[in-house]
Amino acid sequence: MAKGLEPMPATDRHAARVAGLRRAVFDSPGACDPAERAAAASGDAVPPPLEAYVAKVRGAAYRITDADVAALKAAGCSEEKIFEVTVAAAVGTALRGLAAGLDAMRGGS
């Protein structure tokens, strides 16, 4: 699993909530399979046409436009799949940031 996406130590006061979020985003049934959502979250390869979109969500989500979504729809992606991949990529980014912050607070690198 990619750094920052591993489960947090049980001593973390928000561990149960984070675990619930992980289950909801990465393990629940949906329009795309869990492996695709995990790849979007971790930065692993996702199938075209999602590559550029997922990279944009992970790196500059504020730059996503209606045109980005329309291009995915035109390529055959359903709104449900686009939503799930968007949430997975955003949650993956957030979890890496959370893990880095917690690590820094604990004196890690």
N, C-alpha and C positions, 0 to 999 in steps of 0.2 A: 504494500500500500504506500502511496506517496506521502512524503513528509507533511505532517500537519493534518492528514486525513485519518491517522490511527486513532483508536479510542483514547480518550483522556484518562489519566489516573483516577481511580475511584475517590481519591481525596478531594478532587475538584468539586466545589460546592454546586456547580451547574452540570455535573457529569450526567445526571439522569435526564435533564432537559436536552442536552446535546445528543445523548444516545437516542432519545425519542425523535429528534430532528433527523438524525442519520437514518434511522429506520424508515421514517416517513418519506424521505427523499430518495434513498438509495435502495431500499428493500421492498417497498410497496409495489403492487402491480400498477402498470401504467401503459401508456401508448408506446413507449420504447423500453427495451429490456434493461434490467439493472446494470448489466455490464456497460451499456452505452452511457448510462447516467454516471457511472463510476468513472469512465474515461473522460467525460466532460468535466467532472469535478477535479480529477487528478492531473489533467494536462496530457494524458495519453492520447493517442490518435483516435479520432472520431471519423465516421464515414463522411465522404463528401455528400452533400454540400455544406455540412455543418462546421467544417474545420475553421474557416475564417470567422464565422459567427461566434463560435465558442471561444476562440482566442480573443475576440473583441469583448465578449462578456467578462472573461477573466481579467483582461487588462485595462479596459476602458468602457465599462458598461454604460456610462453616461452618454456614449457616442452611438448607441444603438438607435437606429431610425426605423420608421415605417418601411422604408425601402429595403432594409436588411431582412425584415420579416416577410415582406412581399416576395423577395427573391427566394427565400426558403419555401414559401408556399408554392411558388411557380415551379420549384424543383421537386415538388411532390410531398413535402413535409406537412403534416397536419398541424393545426393550431395546438393540439394537445401535446404533440411531440416537441414542438418549438418551446412551449411553456416548460415542459419537464426538463429539457436540455438546458434552458436558460436558468431555471432554479438550481439544477445540479451544479452547473458551472459557477454560479454565484455563491452557493453554499460551500462548495469546495474552496473557493477563494477566501471566504469568510473563516472557514475552519483553519486554514493555513495561517491566516492572520491571528486568530485566537491562540493557536498553538505557539506561534512565535512570541506573542505577548506574554503568555503564561510562562514560557521558557525563560524569557528575559527577566520576568519578575522573580523567578526562582533562581536567578543567577546563572542561567545557561548562556549559550552563545547565540 
